[in-house]
């Protein structure tokens, strides 16, 4: 006899990461919050002969259906993204507490001709706004708060600055919240150099564009 759903435990695999002994309630929360979408994770639990996609399991299907209904509802009611003018990007600020990531991303951008500054906290990031960066790569998880806490300061001190969230803790809900607060784009960690270059190309130039 199958044990009660609330007692089920899973291993969850996403890319190279495997999370051990995740309870059903947490997996449900991840699905409903959009942190796990169809075709991007595998699960294993007692009774399975191998790894499965979570959307294929009977006890999890309804959560994906519920999430999709909510996504469609939001899509019908959400406001269109704001228009923005592309411009020449020269000065870039990276706000992230991972010093190795800052170093790697900074070197990559400098090799492509950009002037790059870094900050490892919200406080340091606010001080760096005096240099009026053209674009900011902003992490959500910083030692002195949520990365989005700095958005009002960016708007006040450097309103023409493009903001791109880079985070391993993003979800569809966070993306919607970020866009409502003026964020222009969102990149999941880990990311590739190609993704960074592709994102920058969205803002380079002089034509009016609508961000997708």
N, C-alpha and C positions, 0 to 999 in steps of 0.2 A: 504494500500500500504506500502511495506517495505521501511523503511528509507534508505538513501544512506549508503553504506558500511562504508565510512569514518566517519560517525557519530555514528556507533554502539558502545555500551559500554558493557562490560562483567564483571561479577564476575569470578575470576579464583581461583580454589581450588587445592592446591597441598599438600597432606598429611593433617596436622592440620592447615595449613596456608591458609587463604582466602584473596585475594587482591581485594579490592572494586573498582568498576568503572574504569576498565582498557579499554582504547580506542583501537579500532581495530588496529590502526597503531602500538601500542606498542605490542599487542598480535602477530601481524604479525612478528615484529622484533624478539620477543622471539622464535617463531617457526623457522624462517630462520636462527637464530644464534644457534639453537640446545639447547636452554635453556628449551624448553618444547618439549618433544618427545611423540610419540604415547603411549597411555595407562598409562601416568603418571600424567594427570591433568583432571579436569572437569571444564566446563564453564556453566554459566547461563546468559541469557539475556532476555529482554522483548520479549514475544512471545513464549518462551519455557515453557513447562509444568513442567520442572524439569531440573536437571543437566544433561549435555551431555559431552561426550568426544569431544574435539575440532576438532579432525580429522574426526568426523562424520558430521560436519556442512558444508554445501555446500560452504559458503563464505570463509572457512578456508582450505578446502581439498587441493587446489592447492598449498598452502604454504608448506604443508607436502610433497607433491610430488616433489616440487622444491628442498626442503632440501634433500630429499633422492637421487635425481639425483646428487646434488653437493657432497653428501657423497660418492656415488659410484665412481664419477669422481676422488675425492681425494684419495680414496682407491686404484685406479688403478695406481696412479702416486706417492704416498708417498713412502719414503724410508723405508726399514725394520728397526725395532728398533735395537739399538746397543746391542752387546753381553756384558755381564758383568759376573764377577766371584763372586759367593756367598762367604761370609766370616763370621767369628764369629762377631756377633753384641754385643757389650758391652756398648758403650757410645752413648747415644741418645740426640739430641738437639731438643727442641720444640721452634719454632719461631712463636708466635701468640700473638696478642694484647688482647685476651680475657683471663684475668688472671684466671677466674674460670675454663676455659677449660684447661689451662696449669696445674693448680693444680690437677684437676681430672685425666688428662691423665698421668701426671708425677707420681702420686701415683699408678695408675694402672700398669705402667711400672716398677716402683721400686719394687712393690710386686712380680713381675716376675723376679727380679734379675738384672735389668738393672741399670746402672748409668745414671741419667737423669739431664740435665740442661735446663733452660728455658730462653727465651729472648722475649721482647714485642715490639721490633722494629727492623728495618733493621740495624741500627747503633749498637744496643746491640748484634744482631745476628753476625755481622762481628767480634766484639770483642771476642765472644764465639768460633769462628772458631779456635782460637789458641789452643784449647783443642783437636783438630782433632777428631770430632765426627764420629762414624761409620755410623750413619744415622741421617738425619734431617727431622722432620715433619715441613713443611713450609706453613704458611697461605699466601694467595695472597693479602689480603687487610690489610695493615699495616699502622700505623699512619704517617710514613715518606716515604711512597711510595708503589709501587707494589712489592709484595714479590719476583717476578722473577728478580727484580733489583739486588738481592743479589747473583744470580747464578754465575756471573763472579768471584766474590770474593771467593765463595766456590770452584770453579774450580782452582783458583790460589793458595789458601791456603790449601785446603784439597781435592785434586782431586779424592781421592778414596772413598769419602763420598757418600752414597746413599741419594737421595733427594726424598721425598714423599710430594706432594702438598696436603694440607687439606684445603678445602674452600667451602663456601656456594655460591660462585659467579663464579663457573666454568661453562664452556660450552665446547662443542666438539671442537670448534676452539681454545679455550685456552689450551685444553689438547694436541692438535697437536702442538701448539706453545711451550708448556712446554717440550714435548718430544724432539722437535728439539733443545732445549737449554740444554738438558742433564738430565731432570727430569726422574726418574725411574718409578714412579707410581703416581696415582691421587686418592684421597679419597674425596667424597662429605660429607659435613656436613648436618645434624647431622650424626654421625657414631656410631657404636657399638664397644664394647670391642672386640667382635669376629672379626670384620673387621680389627681392628688394629693388632690383633694376626695373622690373615690370611696374612696380608700384610707383616709383619715382617718375616713370614716363607718363603716368596719368596726370601729373601736375606740371610737367615741363611744357613750355610753349606760351602762346598768347591768345588762344581762342577760348571762348566761353564753352564750358563743358558741363554736362550733368554727370555727377559721380554715380556709378552703379553699385 
